[in-house]
Amino acid sequence: MEIPRNLISDSALLQDTFDLLTANGGRAAFTEIADVVFRLSHAGEELAALLVADLIRNDPRFRIEAAHLAIVDDDTELRSLNKIDFVVLDVEAIVARTQPARIIELGAYRVRDGQIRDDFQTLINPEAPLPRFIATMTGISDEMLVAAPRFAEIVGAWLAFAGDAVLVAHNSSFDLPLLNREIARVFPGYRLRNHELCTVNLARHLVLNSDGHNLDALADHFGIENTTARILLRLLDQLEAGDVRTLVAARTFRASAETPGAELDLQLTLDI
C-alpha cells in the first residue's frame, strides 16, 4: 500500500529518534541513535546505519548525511501567517460509551491570505447506528449516513486536500486524535504529520471575552457566522493588529488591553 506523503509512522522509536535529533541541534550519528534509541551500545557503524535507514524509510522528516541522520528543514513555524495554507476542520462524530468515537461528517476550509479559498465537505458512513441525541443535535439521520461513503473511500481525497497545510480545529486535542484514529484504520500505524493550531487556545490568548471561548460565544462576540474558519480569520486579523507575523509567535502571544484590537474586546466585555 502506498503511504500518502502527509502521513508518518506513529512508531515510538521514530519519535524518540526525532526528539534525539532535535536535542542535538538537528542531527546525530547512526551509532548514537543505535545506542540511545535501540539500546545497542556496541553496534558498529554498518549495523547502526542499516537499523536507522530501515527505521526512517519513507519518513519525509529525515535525511541521511554520510554517517549521520538529520532533520529536514521545516520553516512552517517561522513562515509569515499570510503565506501559510490553513485547513480548518469542522467535525461531527458519534461519541458513545459503548463504542469508539467515529466521524460522521468531515468539513474543511482552506484559508490563505485572509480568505477562504476552497472547501471539502462529506458525510461519512460510520457503520454503526446513530444515537438519537446526535441526530437531534446535528440534523443528520441514519438514512443519510447509510448512503454516505465510508471513511476509507474518502481518505485519499481528504489527505490530498489537506496536503502540507497547517490543520486548525476548535479544540484540536479532540478533533485531530479522532481524525488520526480514523486514518489508522485505513493506514495502520500511521498518522498525520501536519502542523496543528487550536483556535480555542488562540482565542484564550487574544479575546478578552468573559462569555467564554466556545464557537457560539466567539461568533456572538465577533458578530459573525458560527464556523471555525470565520473565527480563525478574525483571530488572524487580531494577530496582524498586534504585529504578530509568524505561527511560532502566534502560539506564545498574549493580548492585553493595550494590544491593538484587544482594547475593543475589553470594552465589549466591560459593557456586557
N, C-alpha and C positions, 0 to 999 in steps of 0.2 A: 504494500500500500504506500503510495506517495504521500509524504507528510507536507502539508502546506507550510510555506516559509515563515508565517507568523505564529507557528506553534513550536514549542520547545518541550523537551522531556522534563517531567517533574521529578526526576531522579534526585534523591538526597545527595548522592555523590557529586552530581553535576553542580548542585547548589553549593556544596562545600568547596568545590573547585573554584567556582565563581567568587565566593567570599574570600578564599585564599588569595586569588589574583588581585582582587580589589584591595585587600590589606597590604599587598606587596607592590602597590603602585601600578597594577595592570598587567603584570607578567610574573611567571615563576618557572623554574627549571622542571623538566619532567621528573627528575629524581626527587625533588622536593614535593611535588604533587603525589608521587607514589608513596612517599613517607607519611605525609600529613593526611591525605585523603584515603588511600588504600591501606594504610598502616603497614607498608612494606619498606622497612627502614634500610634493607640491604639490597633493594632491587637495582640491578645495573641499568645503565642508560638505555640500552636496547629494549629491555623488558618494559622499563618505565615509559618509553616512547610509544610502544605498542599499546600499552594499557590506556594511556592518555588519548591516543588517536582514536581508539575504539570508543572511549567514553564520550568524546565530544563530536563524534561523527554526526553530520547533518545539523549541528547546532550553530547558527549563524553568529552567535555572540563571541565565538572564539576563532583565533587563527594560530597556526603553528609557525614559529620563527626558529629555525635551526633546532637547538636543544631546549627551547622554551615554548611555553604556551602563553598567548597574550589575549587580552580582551579587545575585541574590535571597537574602535572609537564610535561612540554614540553621542551626538550633540543635542539630542532631543530636549533634555532638561535646560540647556543653555540657549536654545533657539528662540527667536522672537515670537511672542504669542500670536502675532498676526500672520506668522508664516507656518504655524502648526495646523495640521489637519486634526480636528477633534471629531470623534464619532460618539455621539451621545445616545445612551441606551434608555429605553423605556420598556421594562419587562413586566409581564404578568405571569404568575405562577400558581400552581396548586401547592399549597403548603399544608400538610396534614400529618398528624402523629402516626398514622398507620402506614405511611408510605413516604419514600424520598420525595423531596420537592421536585416538581417538573415544570418546565416552561410551557406556557400555553399561548403566549403572544410575545413576539420579539419585534420591537420597533427601534429604529435607529436613524439619526440625522447627522449628516456630515456638515460640520461648521468650519468655515475658514474665512479669515479676514473679516470677521464681524457679520457674516451672512450664513444662512442655511443654504447649502449648495445642492444637497441630494438627500434622499431618504430610502430606507429599507423597511418594509412592513410585511409581516406574515403572521397568521395564526399557525399553531403547531399542535398536532395531534399527540397528546401525552400518553396515549394507550392506557388510559385509566379514567375512571368516572370523575366527573367534575362535581365537587362539593356544592351544595345548593347555595351556601353563603357567598362563594366565589362567583357563581353565576349571577347572583343578585347584585353583587358589588361591581362586576365588570361588564355585565350585559352580554357575556359570551355564553353560549349554550353547548350542550353535548353534541347536538346536531351540527353545529358549526365546526366543532373540533374533529368529528368523525370524517368530515370532508376535507380537512386540512392535511398538509404534508407532515410526515414525521420529521423530527429534528435531523436525522441522518440524511434526509432528502434535501434539506436547505442549508446544511452546514457549509458546503463548498461555496455557495453564493454568499453566505454571511461572511465567511473568512475573506473572500475576495473583496467584499465591500469594506470590511474593517481595515484590511491592508496593514500598514505600519502606523496608523493613526493612534493618537492618544485616546484611550477609552474613558468616557465620562459617564458617571451614574450618580444618582441621588441616593446615597448610602451604598457606595461601591463595595463595602465589606459583605453585603448580601448578594447583590446582582452579579458581580464578577465571579465569585466562587461558584454560584449556581450555574452560570454560563460555562465555566470550566468543567463542571461535573457533567454537563450535557455533552461537551466536546469529548471528554474522556470516554464516554460510552461509545463514541464512534472511532476515536483515535486513542486507544488505551495507553495510559502512561504519559499523555501529552496535555499541555495547557497553553493558553495564550501567552505570548511574550511581550505584548504591547505595554507601554507606559500607561498608568492609570491616574485619574483625577476624580475626587469625590466632591460633588457640589455642596453636600451638607457641610463638610469641613471647611470648604472655601467660604460658604455663606456665614458660618460662625465667626470667621476672621474678618469678614468685610461688612456685614449688615448688622447694624446696631438696632435690632428689631426685637422688642420684648414679646412679640406674639409667637416666637419660635422660628425654626428654620426648616420645617417640612414644606413640601411643594405648595400646599394650599396657602400657608402663611406667606411664603415668599412671593407667590403670584399676586396675592392681595396687596402685599407691600409695594410691589413694583407696578401694580395695575395692569398686568399682562395675562395672557393665556397660560394656563397651568400645564406647561411642558418643561421638562428638564432642559431642552435645547434653548428655549426662550430665556429661561432663568440664567443659563450659562452665559448667554450673550450680554445680559445685564451685569453679571458679575465681572465679565471681561472688560466691560466699559468702566467699571469702578476701579479695576486694576490699572487700566490705562490712565485714569484720572489721578491715581496715586503714583504714577510714574513707575509702575511695576511692569517690566518688559519681558521677563522670561518665566518659564514654568517653575524652575527651581526657586525663583524669587517669590512667585505666587504662593508656593507652599508654605513659606515662612512669614509672609507679610501679615501684619496685624493693623487693622484700621483703628483710628482714633477719631475723636470729634474734630480734630484739626485736619484730617485727611480729606482732600477734595472729593466730594461725592458722599462721604460718610457723614458730614455735617448735616446734610439733608436727612439722612437716615435717623440721626439722633433727634432732630427736631420732630420728625414724624412720630418717633417713639414717645417723646415727651407730650405730644399733642393728644395721644390716644387716652 
